Amino acid sequence: MKRTPPIQIEWKPDKAAWNVPNGGFYIWLTIKRSINMELLFENAVKHKILLNPGAVYDFEHNNSLRLSYAYTSCEEFESTAVTLARIIREQL
């Protein structure tokens, strides 16, 4: 993905931080306010978005998500990121 990930457009630096690696297919998104990840997961599934909470990878509650764009088009990723940002904003 050569374009700036849309999550940067949807979130200001005071709301979330993200790491876009030089290689790979994942963006690591950390929400700077406490959020109920279980509820976020449930709300995202209602919109057909499957999340990977950061706790799955480091076994600590960290308000992080791993976003994958390995098996999606840029357009689908953008649309999903916009929806996910809206879901997160509603929950905060």
PDB file of N, CA, C and O in Angstrom:
ATOM      1  N   MET A   1       0.858  -1.157   0.000  1.00  0.00           N
ATOM      2  CA  MET A   1       0.000   0.000   0.000  1.00  0.00           C
ATOM      3  C   MET A   1       0.906   1.222   0.000  1.00  0.00           C
ATOM      4  O   MET A   1       1.669   1.433   0.943  1.00  0.00           O
ATOM      5  N   LYS A   2       0.827   2.010  -1.033  1.00  0.00           N
ATOM      6  CA  LYS A   2       1.701   3.164  -1.162  1.00  0.00           C
ATOM      7  C   LYS A   2       1.041   4.441  -0.654  1.00  0.00           C
ATOM      8  O   LYS A   2       1.729   5.413  -0.340  1.00  0.00           O
ATOM      9  N   ARG A   3      -0.273   4.444  -0.572  1.00  0.00           N
ATOM     10  CA  ARG A   3      -0.969   5.636  -0.086  1.00  0.00           C
ATOM     11  C   ARG A   3      -0.895   5.711   1.437  1.00  0.00           C
ATOM     12  O   ARG A   3      -0.704   4.700   2.113  1.00  0.00           O
ATOM     13  N   THR A   4      -1.049   6.933   1.966  1.00  0.00           N
ATOM     14  CA  THR A   4      -1.112   7.105   3.415  1.00  0.00           C
ATOM     15  C   THR A   4      -2.340   6.372   3.924  1.00  0.00           C
ATOM     16  O   THR A   4      -3.441   6.594   3.419  1.00  0.00           O
ATOM     17  N   PRO A   5      -2.177   5.510   4.905  1.00  0.00           N
ATOM     18  CA  PRO A   5      -3.343   4.788   5.420  1.00  0.00           C
ATOM     19  C   PRO A   5      -4.407   5.764   5.913  1.00  0.00           C
ATOM     20  O   PRO A   5      -4.077   6.740   6.586  1.00  0.00           O
ATOM     21  N   PRO A   6      -5.667   5.521   5.595  1.00  0.00           N
ATOM     22  CA  PRO A   6      -6.732   6.454   5.936  1.00  0.00           C
ATOM     23  C   PRO A   6      -6.929   6.628   7.434  1.00  0.00           C
ATOM     24  O   PRO A   6      -7.518   7.621   7.861  1.00  0.00           O
ATOM     25  N   ILE A   7      -6.455   5.693   8.239  1.00  0.00           N
ATOM     26  CA  ILE A   7      -6.598   5.834   9.682  1.00  0.00           C
ATOM     27  C   ILE A   7      -5.915   7.113  10.156  1.00  0.00           C
ATOM     28  O   ILE A   7      -6.316   7.686  11.169  1.00  0.00           O
ATOM     29  N   GLN A   8      -4.895   7.565   9.441  1.00  0.00           N
ATOM     30  CA  GLN A   8      -4.220   8.802   9.793  1.00  0.00           C
ATOM     31  C   GLN A   8      -5.120  10.006   9.515  1.00  0.00           C
ATOM     32  O   GLN A   8      -5.044  11.019  10.210  1.00  0.00           O
ATOM     33  N   ILE A   9      -5.939   9.892   8.532  1.00  0.00           N
ATOM     34  CA  ILE A   9      -6.854  10.975   8.190  1.00  0.00           C
ATOM     35  C   ILE A   9      -7.981  11.048   9.223  1.00  0.00           C
ATOM     36  O   ILE A   9      -8.407  12.139   9.602  1.00  0.00           O
ATOM     37  N   GLU A  10      -8.458   9.898   9.674  1.00  0.00           N
ATOM     38  CA  GLU A  10      -9.576   9.827  10.588  1.00  0.00           C
ATOM     39  C   GLU A  10      -9.203  10.161  12.029  1.00  0.00           C
ATOM     40  O   GLU A  10     -10.069  10.583  12.796  1.00  0.00           O
ATOM     41  N   TRP A  11      -7.947   9.988  12.416  1.00  0.00           N
ATOM     42  CA  TRP A  11      -7.529  10.188  13.796  1.00  0.00           C
ATOM     43  C   TRP A  11      -6.431  11.213  13.884  1.00  0.00           C
ATOM     44  O   TRP A  11      -5.463  11.155  13.125  1.00  0.00           O
ATOM     45  N   LYS A  12      -6.562  12.140  14.788  1.00  0.00           N
ATOM     46  CA  LYS A  12      -5.524  13.117  15.068  1.00  0.00           C
ATOM     47  C   LYS A  12      -4.504  12.483  16.007  1.00  0.00           C
ATOM     48  O   LYS A  12      -4.842  11.548  16.734  1.00  0.00           O
ATOM     49  N   PRO A  13      -3.269  12.967  16.010  1.00  0.00           N
ATOM     50  CA  PRO A  13      -2.234  12.384  16.876  1.00  0.00           C
ATOM     51  C   PRO A  13      -2.573  12.385  18.367  1.00  0.00           C
ATOM     52  O   PRO A  13      -2.034  11.566  19.111  1.00  0.00           O
ATOM     53  N   ASP A  14      -3.446  13.276  18.819  1.00  0.00           N
ATOM     54  CA  ASP A  14      -3.814  13.265  20.234  1.00  0.00           C
ATOM     55  C   ASP A  14      -4.830  12.174  20.557  1.00  0.00           C
ATOM     56  O   ASP A  14      -5.083  11.906  21.731  1.00  0.00           O
ATOM     57  N   LYS A  15      -5.408  11.547  19.558  1.00  0.00           N
ATOM     58  CA  LYS A  15      -6.402  10.488  19.754  1.00  0.00           C
ATOM     59  C   LYS A  15      -5.819   9.087  19.618  1.00  0.00           C
ATOM     60  O   LYS A  15      -6.223   8.166  20.329  1.00  0.00           O
ATOM     61  N   ALA A  16      -4.864   8.932  18.697  1.00  0.00           N
ATOM     62  CA  ALA A  16      -4.311   7.605  18.436  1.00  0.00           C
ATOM     63  C   ALA A  16      -2.918   7.737  17.836  1.00  0.00           C
ATOM     64  O   ALA A  16      -2.559   8.759  17.252  1.00  0.00           O
ATOM     65  N   ALA A  17      -2.162   6.686  17.997  1.00  0.00           N
ATOM     66  CA  ALA A  17      -0.835   6.607  17.379  1.00  0.00           C
ATOM     67  C   ALA A  17      -0.816   5.359  16.519  1.00  0.00           C
ATOM     68  O   ALA A  17      -1.478   4.374  16.846  1.00  0.00           O
ATOM     69  N   TRP A  18      -0.083   5.384  15.445  1.00  0.00           N
ATOM     70  CA  TRP A  18      -0.023   4.232  14.559  1.00  0.00           C
ATOM     71  C   TRP A  18       1.391   4.065  14.053  1.00  0.00           C
ATOM     72  O   TRP A  18       2.176   5.010  13.972  1.00  0.00           O
ATOM     73  N   ASN A  19       1.678   2.839  13.720  1.00  0.00           N
ATOM     74  CA  ASN A  19       2.978   2.493  13.177  1.00  0.00           C
ATOM     75  C   ASN A  19       2.737   1.762  11.866  1.00  0.00           C
ATOM     76  O   ASN A  19       2.160   0.675  11.848  1.00  0.00           O
ATOM     77  N   VAL A  20       3.176   2.352  10.790  1.00  0.00           N
ATOM     78  CA  VAL A  20       3.072   1.725   9.472  1.00  0.00           C
ATOM     79  C   VAL A  20       4.466   1.214   9.126  1.00  0.00           C
ATOM     80  O   VAL A  20       5.367   2.014   8.875  1.00  0.00           O
ATOM     81  N   PRO A  21       4.660  -0.099   9.109  1.00  0.00           N
ATOM     82  CA  PRO A  21       5.995  -0.627   8.850  1.00  0.00           C
ATOM     83  C   PRO A  21       6.431  -0.419   7.405  1.00  0.00           C
ATOM     84  O   PRO A  21       5.599  -0.251   6.514  1.00  0.00           O
ATOM     85  N   ASN A  22       7.726  -0.432   7.185  1.00  0.00           N
ATOM     86  CA  ASN A  22       8.261  -0.323   5.825  1.00  0.00           C
ATOM     87  C   ASN A  22       7.970  -1.573   5.014  1.00  0.00           C
ATOM     88  O   ASN A  22       7.885  -1.510   3.787  1.00  0.00           O
ATOM     89  N   GLY A  23       7.818  -2.692   5.672  1.00  0.00           N
ATOM     90  CA  GLY A  23       7.486  -3.940   5.003  1.00  0.00           C
ATOM     91  C   GLY A  23       6.363  -4.619   5.777  1.00  0.00           C
ATOM     92  O   GLY A  23       6.053  -4.221   6.900  1.00  0.00           O
ATOM     93  N   GLY A  24       5.773  -5.606   5.204  1.00  0.00           N
ATOM     94  CA  GLY A  24       4.704  -6.323   5.891  1.00  0.00           C
ATOM     95  C   GLY A  24       3.343  -5.823   5.479  1.00  0.00           C
ATOM     96  O   GLY A  24       3.202  -4.994   4.579  1.00  0.00           O
ATOM     97  N   PHE A  25       2.336  -6.352   6.168  1.00  0.00           N
ATOM     98  CA  PHE A  25       0.951  -6.078   5.795  1.00  0.00           C
ATOM     99  C   PHE A  25       0.108  -5.619   6.978  1.00  0.00           C
ATOM    100  O   PHE A  25      -1.109  -5.799   6.978  1.00  0.00           O
ATOM    101  N   TYR A  26       0.742  -5.031   7.983  1.00  0.00           N
ATOM    102  CA  TYR A  26       0.021  -4.667   9.190  1.00  0.00           C
ATOM    103  C   TYR A  26       0.302  -3.233   9.598  1.00  0.00           C
ATOM    104  O   TYR A  26       1.404  -2.718   9.405  1.00  0.00           O
ATOM    105  N   ILE A  27      -0.703  -2.604  10.161  1.00  0.00           N
ATOM    106  CA  ILE A  27      -0.574  -1.300  10.794  1.00  0.00           C
ATOM    107  C   ILE A  27      -0.927  -1.514  12.258  1.00  0.00           C
ATOM    108  O   ILE A  27      -1.963  -2.101  12.570  1.00  0.00           O
ATOM    109  N   TRP A  28      -0.076  -1.045  13.147  1.00  0.00           N
ATOM    110  CA  TRP A  28      -0.320  -1.154  14.584  1.00  0.00           C
ATOM    111  C   TRP A  28      -0.942   0.152  15.038  1.00  0.00           C
ATOM    112  O   TRP A  28      -0.295   1.196  14.960  1.00  0.00           O
ATOM    113  N   LEU A  29      -2.184   0.122  15.512  1.00  0.00           N
ATOM    114  CA  LEU A  29      -2.921   1.304  15.939  1.00  0.00           C
ATOM    115  C   LEU A  29      -3.106   1.247  17.445  1.00  0.00           C
ATOM    116  O   LEU A  29      -3.609   0.252  17.968  1.00  0.00           O
ATOM    117  N   THR A  30      -2.707   2.299  18.152  1.00  0.00           N
ATOM    118  CA  THR A  30      -2.910   2.385  19.596  1.00  0.00           C
ATOM    119  C   THR A  30      -3.799   3.581  19.901  1.00  0.00           C
ATOM    120  O   THR A  30      -3.471   4.718  19.562  1.00  0.00           O
ATOM    121  N   ILE A  31      -4.917   3.312  20.538  1.00  0.00           N
ATOM    122  CA  ILE A  31      -5.862   4.345  20.928  1.00  0.00           C
ATOM    123  C   ILE A  31      -5.379   4.925  22.249  1.00  0.00           C
ATOM    124  O   ILE A  31      -5.088   4.179  23.184  1.00  0.00           O
ATOM    125  N   LYS A  32      -5.293   6.245  22.333  1.00  0.00           N
ATOM    126  CA  LYS A  32      -4.676   6.885  23.494  1.00  0.00           C
ATOM    127  C   LYS A  32      -5.594   6.997  24.708  1.00  0.00           C
ATOM    128  O   LYS A  32      -5.146   7.385  25.787  1.00  0.00           O
ATOM    129  N   ARG A  33      -6.852   6.667  24.547  1.00  0.00           N
ATOM    130  CA  ARG A  33      -7.774   6.630  25.685  1.00  0.00           C
ATOM    131  C   ARG A  33      -8.175   5.193  25.934  1.00  0.00           C
ATOM    132  O   ARG A  33      -8.147   4.361  25.027  1.00  0.00           O
ATOM    133  N   SER A  34      -8.545   4.908  27.158  1.00  0.00           N
ATOM    134  CA  SER A  34      -8.969   3.556  27.507  1.00  0.00           C
ATOM    135  C   SER A  34     -10.244   3.214  26.735  1.00  0.00           C
ATOM    136  O   SER A  34     -11.162   4.027  26.623  1.00  0.00           O
ATOM    137  N   ILE A  35     -10.275   1.999  26.212  1.00  0.00           N
ATOM    138  CA  ILE A  35     -11.433   1.554  25.443  1.00  0.00           C
ATOM    139  C   ILE A  35     -11.693   0.087  25.767  1.00  0.00           C
ATOM    140  O   ILE A  35     -10.757  -0.687  25.972  1.00  0.00           O
ATOM    141  N   ASN A  36     -12.942  -0.283  25.812  1.00  0.00           N
ATOM    142  CA  ASN A  36     -13.324  -1.666  26.083  1.00  0.00           C
ATOM    143  C   ASN A  36     -13.145  -2.456  24.782  1.00  0.00           C
ATOM    144  O   ASN A  36     -13.965  -2.360  23.869  1.00  0.00           O
ATOM    145  N   MET A  37     -12.070  -3.231  24.713  1.00  0.00           N
ATOM    146  CA  MET A  37     -11.756  -3.961  23.481  1.00  0.00           C
ATOM    147  C   MET A  37     -12.785  -5.039  23.159  1.00  0.00           C
ATOM    148  O   MET A  37     -13.062  -5.300  21.989  1.00  0.00           O
ATOM    149  N   GLU A  38     -13.355  -5.666  24.189  1.00  0.00           N
ATOM    150  CA  GLU A  38     -14.369  -6.690  23.935  1.00  0.00           C
ATOM    151  C   GLU A  38     -15.599  -6.074  23.268  1.00  0.00           C
ATOM    152  O   GLU A  38     -16.146  -6.634  22.318  1.00  0.00           O
ATOM    153  N   LEU A  39     -16.023  -4.926  23.771  1.00  0.00           N
ATOM    154  CA  LEU A  39     -17.161  -4.224  23.169  1.00  0.00           C
ATOM    155  C   LEU A  39     -16.810  -3.722  21.770  1.00  0.00           C
ATOM    156  O   LEU A  39     -17.632  -3.797  20.857  1.00  0.00           O
ATOM    157  N   LEU A  40     -15.597  -3.213  21.603  1.00  0.00           N
ATOM    158  CA  LEU A  40     -15.160  -2.765  20.276  1.00  0.00           C
ATOM    159  C   LEU A  40     -15.185  -3.929  19.293  1.00  0.00           C
ATOM    160  O   LEU A  40     -15.648  -3.777  18.163  1.00  0.00           O
ATOM    161  N   PHE A  41     -14.691  -5.086  19.715  1.00  0.00           N
ATOM    162  CA  PHE A  41     -14.700  -6.279  18.869  1.00  0.00           C
ATOM    163  C   PHE A  41     -16.136  -6.612  18.452  1.00  0.00           C
ATOM    164  O   PHE A  41     -16.407  -6.846  17.274  1.00  0.00           O
ATOM    165  N   GLU A  42     -17.055  -6.632  19.429  1.00  0.00           N
ATOM    166  CA  GLU A  42     -18.461  -6.960  19.139  1.00  0.00           C
ATOM    167  C   GLU A  42     -19.084  -5.952  18.176  1.00  0.00           C
ATOM    168  O   GLU A  42     -19.793  -6.335  17.246  1.00  0.00           O
ATOM    169  N   ASN A  43     -18.820  -4.665  18.400  1.00  0.00           N
ATOM    170  CA  ASN A  43     -19.384  -3.630  17.518  1.00  0.00           C
ATOM    171  C   ASN A  43     -18.791  -3.721  16.111  1.00  0.00           C
ATOM    172  O   ASN A  43     -19.500  -3.519  15.126  1.00  0.00           O
ATOM    173  N   ALA A  44     -17.513  -4.018  16.014  1.00  0.00           N
ATOM    174  CA  ALA A  44     -16.875  -4.139  14.700  1.00  0.00           C
ATOM    175  C   ALA A  44     -17.431  -5.339  13.931  1.00  0.00           C
ATOM    176  O   ALA A  44     -17.662  -5.244  12.725  1.00  0.00           O
ATOM    177  N   VAL A  45     -17.644  -6.450  14.605  1.00  0.00           N
ATOM    178  CA  VAL A  45     -18.183  -7.652  13.946  1.00  0.00           C
ATOM    179  C   VAL A  45     -19.557  -7.359  13.344  1.00  0.00           C
ATOM    180  O   VAL A  45     -19.898  -7.897  12.290  1.00  0.00           O
ATOM    181  N   LYS A  46     -20.340  -6.517  14.000  1.00  0.00           N
ATOM    182  CA  LYS A  46     -21.654  -6.144  13.457  1.00  0.00           C
ATOM    183  C   LYS A  46     -21.525  -5.473  12.093  1.00  0.00           C
ATOM    184  O   LYS A  46     -22.459  -5.496  11.291  1.00  0.00           O
ATOM    185  N   HIS A  47     -20.356  -4.874  11.835  1.00  0.00           N
ATOM    186  CA  HIS A  47     -20.084  -4.217  10.547  1.00  0.00           C
ATOM    187  C   HIS A  47     -19.181  -5.076   9.657  1.00  0.00           C
ATOM    188  O   HIS A  47     -18.604  -4.592   8.683  1.00  0.00           O
ATOM    189  N   LYS A  48     -19.072  -6.364  10.012  1.00  0.00           N
ATOM    190  CA  LYS A  48     -18.265  -7.335   9.260  1.00  0.00           C
ATOM    191  C   LYS A  48     -16.777  -6.973   9.253  1.00  0.00           C
ATOM    192  O   LYS A  48     -16.075  -7.203   8.268  1.00  0.00           O
ATOM    193  N   ILE A  49     -16.306  -6.400  10.378  1.00  0.00           N
ATOM    194  CA  ILE A  49     -14.892  -6.088  10.563  1.00  0.00           C
ATOM    195  C   ILE A  49     -14.363  -7.013  11.637  1.00  0.00           C
ATOM    196  O   ILE A  49     -14.874  -7.024  12.757  1.00  0.00           O
ATOM    197  N   LEU A  50     -13.352  -7.783  11.309  1.00  0.00           N
ATOM    198  CA  LEU A  50     -12.717  -8.679  12.270  1.00  0.00           C
ATOM    199  C   LEU A  50     -11.447  -8.015  12.779  1.00  0.00           C
ATOM    200  O   LEU A  50     -10.556  -7.688  11.995  1.00  0.00           O
ATOM    201  N   LEU A  51     -11.362  -7.816  14.092  1.00  0.00           N
ATOM    202  CA  LEU A  51     -10.236  -7.122  14.706  1.00  0.00           C
ATOM    203  C   LEU A  51      -9.246  -8.100  15.333  1.00  0.00           C
ATOM    204  O   LEU A  51      -9.605  -9.207  15.735  1.00  0.00           O
ATOM    205  N   ASN A  52      -8.005  -7.666  15.404  1.00  0.00           N
ATOM    206  CA  ASN A  52      -6.965  -8.370  16.146  1.00  0.00           C
ATOM    207  C   ASN A  52      -6.517  -7.449  17.274  1.00  0.00           C
ATOM    208  O   ASN A  52      -5.620  -6.630  17.071  1.00  0.00           O
ATOM    209  N   PRO A  53      -7.123  -7.563  18.467  1.00  0.00           N
ATOM    210  CA  PRO A  53      -6.682  -6.717  19.578  1.00  0.00           C
ATOM    211  C   PRO A  53      -5.214  -6.980  19.910  1.00  0.00           C
ATOM    212  O   PRO A  53      -4.738  -8.111  19.808  1.00  0.00           O
ATOM    213  N   GLY A  54      -4.509  -5.931  20.307  1.00  0.00           N
ATOM    214  CA  GLY A  54      -3.091  -6.051  20.606  1.00  0.00           C
ATOM    215  C   GLY A  54      -2.780  -7.044  21.700  1.00  0.00           C
ATOM    216  O   GLY A  54      -1.699  -7.634  21.705  1.00  0.00           O
ATOM    217  N   ALA A  55      -3.710  -7.246  22.637  1.00  0.00           N
ATOM    218  CA  ALA A  55      -3.484  -8.187  23.735  1.00  0.00           C
ATOM    219  C   ALA A  55      -3.269  -9.612  23.233  1.00  0.00           C
ATOM    220  O   ALA A  55      -2.673 -10.426  23.939  1.00  0.00           O
ATOM    221  N   VAL A  56      -3.733  -9.921  22.052  1.00  0.00           N
ATOM    222  CA  VAL A  56      -3.522 -11.247  21.473  1.00  0.00           C
ATOM    223  C   VAL A  56      -2.030 -11.487  21.232  1.00  0.00           C
ATOM    224  O   VAL A  56      -1.573 -12.630  21.254  1.00  0.00           O
ATOM    225  N   TYR A  57      -1.279 -10.421  21.005  1.00  0.00           N
ATOM    226  CA  TYR A  57       0.127 -10.545  20.635  1.00  0.00           C
ATOM    227  C   TYR A  57       1.087 -10.327  21.796  1.00  0.00           C
ATOM    228  O   TYR A  57       2.172 -10.908  21.813  1.00  0.00           O
ATOM    229  N   ASP A  58       0.704  -9.494  22.773  1.00  0.00           N
ATOM    230  CA  ASP A  58       1.632  -9.290  23.890  1.00  0.00           C
ATOM    231  C   ASP A  58       0.996  -9.586  25.245  1.00  0.00           C
ATOM    232  O   ASP A  58       1.616  -9.353  26.282  1.00  0.00           O
ATOM    233  N   PHE A  59      -0.223 -10.093  25.246  1.00  0.00           N
ATOM    234  CA  PHE A  59      -0.914 -10.573  26.443  1.00  0.00           C
ATOM    235  C   PHE A  59      -1.107  -9.501  27.515  1.00  0.00           C
ATOM    236  O   PHE A  59      -1.203  -9.824  28.699  1.00  0.00           O
ATOM    237  N   GLU A  60      -1.165  -8.235  27.116  1.00  0.00           N
ATOM    238  CA  GLU A  60      -1.445  -7.137  28.036  1.00  0.00           C
ATOM    239  C   GLU A  60      -2.513  -6.232  27.418  1.00  0.00           C
ATOM    240  O   GLU A  60      -2.560  -6.039  26.203  1.00  0.00           O
ATOM    241  N   HIS A  61      -3.354  -5.690  28.272  1.00  0.00           N
ATOM    242  CA  HIS A  61      -4.343  -4.712  27.795  1.00  0.00           C
ATOM    243  C   HIS A  61      -3.582  -3.454  27.399  1.00  0.00           C
ATOM    244  O   HIS A  61      -2.948  -2.820  28.242  1.00  0.00           O
ATOM    245  N   ASN A  62      -3.641  -3.092  26.127  1.00  0.00           N
ATOM    246  CA  ASN A  62      -2.828  -1.966  25.668  1.00  0.00           C
ATOM    247  C   ASN A  62      -3.569  -1.018  24.720  1.00  0.00           C
ATOM    248  O   ASN A  62      -2.941  -0.144  24.123  1.00  0.00           O
ATOM    249  N   ASN A  63      -4.859  -1.167  24.571  1.00  0.00           N
ATOM    250  CA  ASN A  63      -5.648  -0.298  23.682  1.00  0.00           C
ATOM    251  C   ASN A  63      -5.130  -0.299  22.256  1.00  0.00           C
ATOM    252  O   ASN A  63      -5.258   0.701  21.549  1.00  0.00           O
ATOM    253  N   SER A  64      -4.553  -1.394  21.833  1.00  0.00           N
ATOM    254  CA  SER A  64      -3.975  -1.470  20.487  1.00  0.00           C
ATOM    255  C   SER A  64      -4.713  -2.474  19.616  1.00  0.00           C
ATOM    256  O   SER A  64      -5.339  -3.419  20.095  1.00  0.00           O
ATOM    257  N   LEU A  65      -4.610  -2.227  18.318  1.00  0.00           N
ATOM    258  CA  LEU A  65      -5.168  -3.125  17.306  1.00  0.00           C
ATOM    259  C   LEU A  65      -4.121  -3.354  16.237  1.00  0.00           C
ATOM    260  O   LEU A  65      -3.346  -2.453  15.917  1.00  0.00           O
ATOM    261  N   ARG A  66      -4.094  -4.544  15.690  1.00  0.00           N
ATOM    262  CA  ARG A  66      -3.252  -4.803  14.529  1.00  0.00           C
ATOM    263  C   ARG A  66      -4.177  -4.857  13.329  1.00  0.00           C
ATOM    264  O   ARG A  66      -5.038  -5.732  13.235  1.00  0.00           O
ATOM    265  N   LEU A  67      -3.999  -3.922  12.417  1.00  0.00           N
ATOM    266  CA  LEU A  67      -4.833  -3.835  11.220  1.00  0.00           C
ATOM    267  C   LEU A  67      -4.080  -4.447  10.052  1.00  0.00           C
ATOM    268  O   LEU A  67      -2.957  -4.045   9.748  1.00  0.00           O
ATOM    269  N   SER A  68      -4.693  -5.404   9.411  1.00  0.00           N
ATOM    270  CA  SER A  68      -4.058  -6.085   8.283  1.00  0.00           C
ATOM    271  C   SER A  68      -4.685  -5.634   6.976  1.00  0.00           C
ATOM    272  O   SER A  68      -5.903  -5.495   6.867  1.00  0.00           O
ATOM    273  N   TYR A  69      -3.829  -5.409   5.988  1.00  0.00           N
ATOM    274  CA  TYR A  69      -4.329  -5.103   4.650  1.00  0.00           C
ATOM    275  C   TYR A  69      -3.757  -6.084   3.626  1.00  0.00           C
ATOM    276  O   TYR A  69      -3.648  -5.770   2.441  1.00  0.00           O
ATOM    277  N   ALA A  70      -3.395  -7.277   4.102  1.00  0.00           N
ATOM    278  CA  ALA A  70      -2.773  -8.279   3.236  1.00  0.00           C
ATOM    279  C   ALA A  70      -3.738  -8.827   2.182  1.00  0.00           C
ATOM    280  O   ALA A  70      -3.329  -9.084   1.049  1.00  0.00           O
ATOM    281  N   TYR A  71      -4.988  -9.006   2.533  1.00  0.00           N
ATOM    282  CA  TYR A  71      -5.926  -9.665   1.624  1.00  0.00           C
ATOM    283  C   TYR A  71      -7.083  -8.759   1.240  1.00  0.00           C
ATOM    284  O   TYR A  71      -8.214  -9.221   1.085  1.00  0.00           O
ATOM    285  N   THR A  72      -6.806  -7.483   1.087  1.00  0.00           N
ATOM    286  CA  THR A  72      -7.860  -6.536   0.753  1.00  0.00           C
ATOM    287  C   THR A  72      -7.321  -5.508  -0.236  1.00  0.00           C
ATOM    288  O   THR A  72      -6.114  -5.287  -0.330  1.00  0.00           O
ATOM    289  N   SER A  73      -8.218  -4.900  -0.953  1.00  0.00           N
ATOM    290  CA  SER A  73      -7.814  -3.820  -1.858  1.00  0.00           C
ATOM    291  C   SER A  73      -7.630  -2.538  -1.052  1.00  0.00           C
ATOM    292  O   SER A  73      -8.104  -2.438   0.080  1.00  0.00           O
ATOM    293  N   CYS A  74      -6.952  -1.573  -1.626  1.00  0.00           N
ATOM    294  CA  CYS A  74      -6.784  -0.271  -0.966  1.00  0.00           C
ATOM    295  C   CYS A  74      -8.141   0.361  -0.697  1.00  0.00           C
ATOM    296  O   CYS A  74      -8.352   0.949   0.364  1.00  0.00           O
ATOM    297  N   GLU A  75      -9.050   0.248  -1.634  1.00  0.00           N
ATOM    298  CA  GLU A  75     -10.366   0.850  -1.487  1.00  0.00           C
ATOM    299  C   GLU A  75     -11.139   0.203  -0.337  1.00  0.00           C
ATOM    300  O   GLU A  75     -11.770   0.898   0.459  1.00  0.00           O
ATOM    301  N   GLU A  76     -11.087  -1.132  -0.252  1.00  0.00           N
ATOM    302  CA  GLU A  76     -11.782  -1.835   0.823  1.00  0.00           C
ATOM    303  C   GLU A  76     -11.163  -1.491   2.176  1.00  0.00           C
ATOM    304  O   GLU A  76     -11.881  -1.301   3.157  1.00  0.00           O
ATOM    305  N   PHE A  77      -9.834  -1.410   2.231  1.00  0.00           N
ATOM    306  CA  PHE A  77      -9.169  -1.047   3.475  1.00  0.00           C
ATOM    307  C   PHE A  77      -9.574   0.364   3.904  1.00  0.00           C
ATOM    308  O   PHE A  77      -9.867   0.592   5.078  1.00  0.00           O
ATOM    309  N   GLU A  78      -9.592   1.295   2.981  1.00  0.00           N
ATOM    310  CA  GLU A  78      -9.972   2.674   3.295  1.00  0.00           C
ATOM    311  C   GLU A  78     -11.389   2.739   3.854  1.00  0.00           C
ATOM    312  O   GLU A  78     -11.628   3.386   4.874  1.00  0.00           O
ATOM    313  N   SER A  79     -12.315   2.077   3.196  1.00  0.00           N
ATOM    314  CA  SER A  79     -13.703   2.075   3.631  1.00  0.00           C
ATOM    315  C   SER A  79     -13.837   1.463   5.024  1.00  0.00           C
ATOM    316  O   SER A  79     -14.556   1.987   5.874  1.00  0.00           O
ATOM    317  N   THR A  80     -13.151   0.367   5.246  1.00  0.00           N
ATOM    318  CA  THR A  80     -13.196  -0.307   6.538  1.00  0.00           C
ATOM    319  C   THR A  80     -12.566   0.554   7.629  1.00  0.00           C
ATOM    320  O   THR A  80     -13.086   0.616   8.743  1.00  0.00           O
ATOM    321  N   ALA A  81     -11.453   1.217   7.321  1.00  0.00           N
ATOM    322  CA  ALA A  81     -10.783   2.079   8.301  1.00  0.00           C
ATOM    323  C   ALA A  81     -11.685   3.243   8.711  1.00  0.00           C
ATOM    324  O   ALA A  81     -11.724   3.611   9.885  1.00  0.00           O
ATOM    325  N   VAL A  82     -12.400   3.816   7.767  1.00  0.00           N
ATOM    326  CA  VAL A  82     -13.326   4.909   8.075  1.00  0.00           C
ATOM    327  C   VAL A  82     -14.436   4.412   8.996  1.00  0.00           C
ATOM    328  O   VAL A  82     -14.788   5.079   9.969  1.00  0.00           O
ATOM    329  N   THR A  83     -14.986   3.238   8.685  1.00  0.00           N
ATOM    330  CA  THR A  83     -16.030   2.653   9.530  1.00  0.00           C
ATOM    331  C   THR A  83     -15.488   2.344  10.917  1.00  0.00           C
ATOM    332  O   THR A  83     -16.147   2.638  11.915  1.00  0.00           O
ATOM    333  N   LEU A  84     -14.312   1.761  10.997  1.00  0.00           N
ATOM    334  CA  LEU A  84     -13.710   1.433  12.284  1.00  0.00           C
ATOM    335  C   LEU A  84     -13.465   2.695  13.110  1.00  0.00           C
ATOM    336  O   LEU A  84     -13.724   2.701  14.313  1.00  0.00           O
ATOM    337  N   ALA A  85     -12.982   3.734  12.498  1.00  0.00           N
ATOM    338  CA  ALA A  85     -12.750   4.995  13.211  1.00  0.00           C
ATOM    339  C   ALA A  85     -14.063   5.535  13.782  1.00  0.00           C
ATOM    340  O   ALA A  85     -14.092   6.039  14.905  1.00  0.00           O
ATOM    341  N   ARG A  86     -15.136   5.433  13.019  1.00  0.00           N
ATOM    342  CA  ARG A  86     -16.443   5.897  13.500  1.00  0.00           C
ATOM    343  C   ARG A  86     -16.895   5.067  14.701  1.00  0.00           C
ATOM    344  O   ARG A  86     -17.394   5.618  15.683  1.00  0.00           O
ATOM    345  N   ILE A  87     -16.724   3.752  14.627  1.00  0.00           N
ATOM    346  CA  ILE A  87     -17.110   2.864  15.729  1.00  0.00           C
ATOM    347  C   ILE A  87     -16.318   3.212  16.991  1.00  0.00           C
ATOM    348  O   ILE A  87     -16.877   3.266  18.086  1.00  0.00           O
ATOM    349  N   ILE A  88     -15.033   3.442  16.831  1.00  0.00           N
ATOM    350  CA  ILE A  88     -14.189   3.780  17.980  1.00  0.00           C
ATOM    351  C   ILE A  88     -14.606   5.120  18.572  1.00  0.00           C
ATOM    352  O   ILE A  88     -14.725   5.245  19.791  1.00  0.00           O
ATOM    353  N   ARG A  89     -14.828   6.122  17.727  1.00  0.00           N
ATOM    354  CA  ARG A  89     -15.253   7.445  18.221  1.00  0.00           C
ATOM    355  C   ARG A  89     -16.559   7.347  19.008  1.00  0.00           C
ATOM    356  O   ARG A  89     -16.708   7.990  20.047  1.00  0.00           O
ATOM    357  N   GLU A  90     -17.507   6.540  18.514  1.00  0.00           N
ATOM    358  CA  GLU A  90     -18.797   6.375  19.190  1.00  0.00           C
ATOM    359  C   GLU A  90     -18.616   5.719  20.549  1.00  0.00           C
ATOM    360  O   GLU A  90     -19.377   5.990  21.478  1.00  0.00           O
ATOM    361  N   GLN A  91     -17.636   4.877  20.667  1.00  0.00           N
ATOM    362  CA  GLN A  91     -17.427   4.137  21.910  1.00  0.00           C
ATOM    363  C   GLN A  91     -16.627   4.927  22.947  1.00  0.00           C
ATOM    364  O   GLN A  91     -16.723   4.646  24.142  1.00  0.00           O
ATOM    365  N   LEU A  92     -15.853   5.894  22.514  1.00  0.00           N
ATOM    366  CA  LEU A  92     -15.035   6.656  23.473  1.00  0.00           C
ATOM    367  C   LEU A  92     -15.864   7.651  24.266  1.00  0.00           C
ATOM    368  O   LEU A  92     -15.326   8.366  25.111  1.00  0.00           O
TER     369      LEU A  92
END
